[in-house]
Amino acid sequence: MRAAVHRRIYLVLLTLLGSCMVTSIGISNVVWPLLLANWVLEGRWREKWQMARGSRLLQAVAVLFLLHAVGLLWTTNLPAGFHVMERLLPWLAVPLVVLTSRPPEGRARTTILSLYVGTVFAVTVIGLVRWLTLPDLPYRDIVPFISHIRFALNVCMVIFIVGKWAMERRHPVGIVFILWFLAILFLLRSYTAFAVLLAASLVVILHLRRRWVWLAVWIAVAGGIVTYVAVEHHSYYRLSPLAIEPLKPLTANGRPYEHLQDGMVENGNYLNNYLCRDELRTAWPQRSQVPLDSLTASGYSIEASLIRYLNALSLPKDSLGVMILTDEQVEEIGRGVANPIYEHGSTPRKMLYVMFFEYENYRCYRAVEGFSMLQRIELWTVASHIIGCHLWTGVGTGDLGDAMEEDFRLTGSPLQKSELLPHNEYLTLMAMLGIPAFVLLAFFFLRATPRLRHQGLLLVAWTVAILVSCLTENTFDSLAGILFSTWFMAFRNS
């Protein structure tokens, strides 16, 4: 009777944890200790010991935690090191509980996963309502509860869960839900999520019976994506006649143009050519009451938005260009829209044009502030330098932040005082603990992978999702990421 009570409590807490990790991280921070407490009170130590000895995944998790503890021996920033260990506690506790407990089976498993899917769906509805009702809501703030990147990973897992159910039950409604969740991913603009979907779907397909049919579909989709990116890249960099013709020294009003000729391209035009700021300041007040030096919600000036908008339309950045604008275009610029593609283009096109613009800023000026994709390149470069200087032991569990800040300062990085970590879990581990420790970790996790392959499509998709997300994120740097990385271990036989 006592075992049955603890089992029911375990299933309830597991269900609650799955829902809270996408809605309330604060409550999650209460639920996982309760899950651990119930596990301790349950007893059954001999059985749990046998399960722990046989779980290669749990052994890998324990090695990860222990290596971080060992890294405290040579860290100089012990408070930061202890903070890392505190943050990693659920990374050890949740796998310890779920991997030494019987996985949910039958109706219990379906119920838990259904409530998880339902919670994620409810959050997508809330996010869509926020996006439709709150003007100029940044895509990062569409989901009010957790990071949009962490939520996007959960959406990816829901797509695989619903897809698995649709295949098993041959029910077309599942396709509708999959399309809904794909649309939400476009709304969240998560490059990582789409990389996860592509990589995980390929691995899952290789485990299906009719793999060749699905593989052909995957190749067609991947080929279509590559072709679309190539076409948009060509469209972005194809120079307009204004960019090709000889530079004119004067505007139509006889004022001198500013031609920086720094080579920065946007929408097929050199952004900093044909620029006359004096005429912009004279002409803009005739078209709009929004001050040219006012700032948008993202911190950029209206003047910068005006220059980019005119450039995107292949217009000179002078009074003539301002006067040619329609009232609708003037209103968009006044709201901080810097490129008409951002307002009227499809979401994939917006994502690509943002990425191309970020790259151009980095190529020409090494600018990364506010550019998430390019920040990662800078962070990876700095992290690689730190790894090269501390190959064998790393900088220690608590010293990575200090080492990054010092390297930013010495190299004159634009990310000075940003307090950012590498945004790559593999580089983070190597920089903290050294190459030998990382190789040891890789051995233990690769050792656990063959068994995961026989645990069903859900665990296969989850494994690939974590491996891919760790390339561009510090997945273990937040409770939401840690819970995503551990909660699905409970369904290892699904």
ABEGO torsion letter per residue (X at the ends): XAAAAAAAAAAAAAAAAAAAAAABAAAAAAAAAAAAAAAAAAEGAAAAAAAAAABAAAAAAAAAAAAAAAAAAABABAAAAAAAAAAAAAAAAAAAAAAABBBBBEAAAAAAAAAAAAAAAAAAAAAAAAAAABBGBBAAAABAABBAAAAAAAAAAAAAAAAAAAAAAGBAAAAAAAAAAAAAAAAAGBAAAAAAAAAAAAAAAAABABAAAAAAAAAAAAAAAAAAAAAAAAAAABBBAAAABBBBABBAAGBBBBBAGAGBBBGGBBAABGBBAAAAAAAAAAABABBAABBBAAGBBAAAAAAAAAAAAGBBBBAAAAAABBAAAAAAAAAGBABAAAAABBAAAAAAAAAAAAAAAAAAAGBABGBAAAAAAAAAAAAAAAAAABAAAEAEAAAAAAAAAAAAAAAGBAABGAGBBAGBAAAAAAAAAEAAAAAAAAAAAAAAAAAAAAAEAAAAAAAAAAAAAAAABBAAABAAAAAAAAAAAAAAAX
